[in-house]
């Protein structure tokens, strides 16, 4: 049986995307974001108690590293008791400590305290 090169390339691309998605959803930046979101009282007042935080399959995700610093930008889907929203985050890691530089909900800035 002859395997088409295009089929092989599509399979390799899908596999690579799956690995990147898995790494992103289990990475340090996402774990910090999830913890911050779950502990945010201001977000809870808007959407209710947070039930689930996840990275949607085809949403933007970027993580960069430089020496001991890192940055991450991602869109996460947050499901609360009252509604589900997409939250956009920009974060920075300095000296092994992550912080949220900017967060927005429905295009408006939101403070995750």
Secondary structure by P-SEA (a helix, b strand, c coil): ccccaaaaaaaaaaaaaaaaaaaaaacaaaaaaaaaaaacaaaaaacccccccccccccbbbbbbccccbbbbbbbbbbcccbbbbbbbbbbbccccccccccccccbbbbcc
